[in-house]
Amino acid sequence: MPYDNDSLVLNNIGKTFTTGHVQITALTNINISIGDGEFFSIVGPSGCGKTTLLRILAGLDTASTGTVDIKIKTSDRPVNSMVFQEQSVFPWMQVIDNVAYGLKLRGIPKKERYEIAERYIRMIGLSKFAKSYPHQLSGGMKQRVSVARAFANDPEILLMDEPFGALDEQNRIILQQELLRIWELSKKTTVFITHSIDESLCLSDRILIMTAHPGTVKSIVDVDLPRPRDIASIRTTLRYNELFQTIWLTLREEVLKVKELELAND
Ligand SMILES: Nc1ncnc2c1ncn2[C@@H]1O[C@H](COP(=O)(O)OP(=O)(O)OP(=O)(O)O)[C@@H](O)[C@H]1O
């Protein structure tokens, strides 16, 4: 692991859902340590429990077994901020108030919270739209607002559940590059779910590949691509292609298991 100190440690995490008399084991025996300031991605076949794991990290759901230890550096900031796939901006608030919302909840005075919000709005290239309302923005711009809000909150850890999954490719590449730039400045510990091997390679320090249902750790890949990264040029490197191939071959076994299961259930 490229980081000296842990920010987030998952000990033996398991999750079983009970619906009526039916029990579904979504996650089992997950042990991971994520470094302070690390960008850690999770990929895995559909239904392997990625979102369930992130919800447990966010405290939105509880684990059936095991513990999550998050290192708290200061008590005056939130433990986590989450960015979802679907835009989660408040339609009745201007961009600046959306970005400053978490700071307002923490009682940060207006002048200070606007200064912080303006800084992140500038970083994601929306300065001209600070006073706009969400209905005046495109989908990609709204997702930028969500990203800016998450960073402005200055949480211990940033959790992202396919934040660019609903965007078209051009917007996705621009947002990935912007996310890289902001993350490289803030070095915030980030856990990022994606279905895209390419996206995980462009952004991450390490990538967790999960097994098919029930989800557990299949392998963890070190992304030894240099930083700072330029997404367009990193994709042309030999190392990128080697890593892509390694991840795909590992992931493919799990995706095929899901397909076999689906056929057996037909
Ligand atoms: N609230 C719930 N109640 C019962 N079962 C659930 C619940 N939430 C998730 N599951 C089950 O847990 C398993 C993991 O679901 P989860 O959404 O975490 O997977 P995922 O890897 O994020 O999927 P995808 O890639 O398709 O988004 C699935 O079998 C799902 O049906």
The ligand as a Gaussian input file, in Angstrom:
#p B3LYP/6-31G(d) Opt

LIG

0 1
 N      -32.347000      -3.459000       1.345000
 C      -32.102000      -4.663000       0.803000
 N      -32.859000      -5.721000       1.114000
 C      -32.629000      -6.949000       0.607000
 N      -31.601000      -7.215000      -0.244000
 C      -30.807000      -6.198000      -0.595000
 C      -30.995000      -4.862000      -0.097000
 N      -30.041000      -4.055000      -0.623000
 C      -29.279000      -4.842000      -1.409000
 N      -29.730000      -6.126000      -1.403000
 C      -29.138000      -7.266000      -2.102000
 O      -27.757000      -7.299000      -1.788000
 C      -26.998000      -7.657000      -2.948000
 C      -25.976000      -6.559000      -3.222000
 O      -26.647000      -5.376000      -3.696000
 P      -25.856000      -4.039000      -4.034000
 O      -26.854000      -3.046000      -4.526000
 O      -25.022000      -3.651000      -2.879000
 O      -24.907000      -4.522000      -5.226000
 P      -24.057000      -3.642000      -6.263000
 O      -22.753000      -4.368000      -6.438000
 O      -23.983000      -2.243000      -5.814000
 O      -24.945000      -3.772000      -7.572000
 P      -24.923000      -2.899000      -8.937000
 O      -23.540000      -3.005000      -9.475000
 O      -25.908000      -3.604000      -9.805000
 O      -25.322000      -1.503000      -8.559000
 C      -27.996000      -7.879000      -4.069000
 O      -28.283000      -9.255000      -4.138000
 C      -29.221000      -7.099000      -3.615000
 O      -30.387000      -7.671000      -4.129000

